[in-house]
Amino acid sequence: MRMKKITACAVAAICAVTMLAGCGQSESGTVSTDGSTSMEKVIGSLMETFQADNEGITVTYNPTGSGSGITAVAEGRCDIGLASRNLKDEEKEQGLVETVLAYDGIAIIVNPQNPVSGLSIEQIAQVYTGQITNWQDVGGNNEEIVLIGREAGSGTRDGFESITETEEQCMYRQELTSTGDVIATVGQNPAAIGYASLASINESVKTLDVDGVSPSEDTIKDGSYKVQRDFVLVTMEDTALSDEAQKFFDYITSEDANEVIQSAGAVPAN
């Protein structure tokens, strides 16, 4: 009966304190992630399921690109960085630590109107370095190939160029700042070719076989699809995560999250 005498403001205050106590007594109850645009679908699905089971904890995602996400962790501007590439030695020397969340294929994409169905790794490299400039040379229409790629610092670009051995050689027509932009641009241009996370592909583009192998969960898992990379969580070695961030980290790296990761188009690492 005494509760009836408590004002609405007091009730709100008690609820807020109770919620924060249940979340490790954090002041904000927020987990911040920052980085790879290729991981948007995967991290978005994981955020949704986690928040549904953890009322009071909010997880945010800032799609700035792998390089920016790694820097954000190093500078203490976010809890967990997201990178679609492995850390470099100089980044590890800063105290950064990587945890592989999942494996993702980098799909080679063209417009659905393009009759070409597959390329070899060698042909892809020749296309992107300007040695092959017309679709007719690889079984397509007689039109100039328009090369679409990601901006410098992108984990997808780093993975693509490393695998195809085209670092510092690609002759891009456009360098775009997100996976979504690459997909949209290729989907609107019958002469374009691009690369993007398999987890983000939609019906607006067509994926090419690479060396006769189609990108899929099975071919990524068994390693037969060669153009693939890691989805990585980045943290600081000597900096403990908040209770909320640790809880989110533990969930997304557990087997409980595998089905969510798979439904988002990636292959769980656990």
WOJOUR-V284996 format. One record per backbone hydrogen bond with DSSP energy under -1.0 kcal/mol. CO is the residue of the C=O (numbers start at 1). NH is the residue of the N-H. E is the energy in kcal/mol with one decimal. If there is no record, write none. Layout:
co = {CO:CO}
nh = {NH:NH}
e = {E:E}
This chain:
co = {1:2:3:7:8:9:10:11:12:13:14:15:16:17:18:20:21:29:31:32:32:33:34:35:37:39:40:41:42:43:44:45:46:47:48:49:54:58:60:62:62:65:66:67:68:69:70:71:72:73:80:81:82:83:88:89:91:92:95:97:99:101:102:103:104:105:107:108:109:110:111:117:119:120:121:122:123:124:125:126:126:127:128:133:134:135:135:136:141:143:146:147:147:149:151:153:154:155:156:157:158:159:160:161:166:174:176:178:179:180:181:182:183:186:189:191:193:194:196:197:198:202:206:209:210:213:216:217:218:219:226:227:229:231:231:232:233:234:235:236:242:243:244:245:246:247:248:249:251:254:255:257:258:259:260:261:262:267}
nh = {4:5:6:11:12:13:14:15:16:17:18:19:20:21:22:25:24:58:60:79:80:62:82:65:40:43:44:45:46:47:48:49:50:51:52:53:57:31:33:35:64:69:70:71:72:73:74:75:77:76:34:234:36:232:92:93:96:95:237:235:233:269:231:267:229:198:196:208:194:206:114:209:211:124:125:126:127:128:129:131:132:130:171:145:137:138:140:139:143:135:193:173:174:176:154:67:158:159:160:161:162:163:164:166:169:149:151:182:183:184:185:186:187:189:192:146:148:109:107:200:201:205:110:119:213:210:220:221:222:225:228:106:104:101:102:83:99:81:97:239:246:247:248:249:250:251:252:253:254:257:258:261:262:263:264:266:265:103}
e = {-1.3:-1.8:-1.3:-2.2:-2.2:-2.3:-2.5:-2.6:-2.3:-2.3:-2.6:-2.6:-2.3:-2.2:-1.8:-3.0:-1.2:-2.8:-3.1:-1.3:-2.1:-1.7:-2.4:-2.5:-1.3:-3.2:-2.4:-1.9:-2.1:-2.5:-2.1:-2.1:-2.3:-2.7:-1.6:-1.1:-2.0:-3.1:-2.0:-2.5:-1.8:-2.3:-2.4:-2.1:-2.3:-1.6:-2.1:-2.2:-3.1:-1.4:-1.6:-2.6:-2.5:-3.6:-2.2:-1.9:-1.4:-1.9:-3.4:-2.2:-3.0:-2.1:-3.2:-2.5:-2.7:-3.3:-2.1:-2.7:-2.4:-3.1:-2.2:-2.5:-2.1:-2.6:-2.3:-2.2:-2.6:-2.5:-1.5:-2.1:-1.9:-1.2:-2.8:-2.9:-1.7:-1.8:-2.9:-1.2:-1.9:-2.5:-2.2:-2.9:-1.6:-2.9:-1.9:-1.4:-2.3:-2.5:-2.8:-2.9:-2.0:-2.3:-2.3:-2.3:-2.3:-2.3:-1.5:-1.7:-2.3:-2.5:-2.4:-2.5:-2.3:-1.1:-1.8:-2.4:-2.6:-2.5:-2.7:-1.7:-1.1:-1.5:-2.5:-2.4:-1.4:-2.6:-2.0:-2.4:-2.3:-2.3:-1.6:-3.2:-2.9:-2.9:-1.4:-2.6:-2.1:-2.8:-3.2:-1.1:-2.9:-2.0:-2.2:-2.8:-2.8:-1.9:-2.5:-1.4:-1.6:-1.5:-1.3:-2.4:-2.6:-2.2:-1.1:-1.9:-1.8:-2.9}
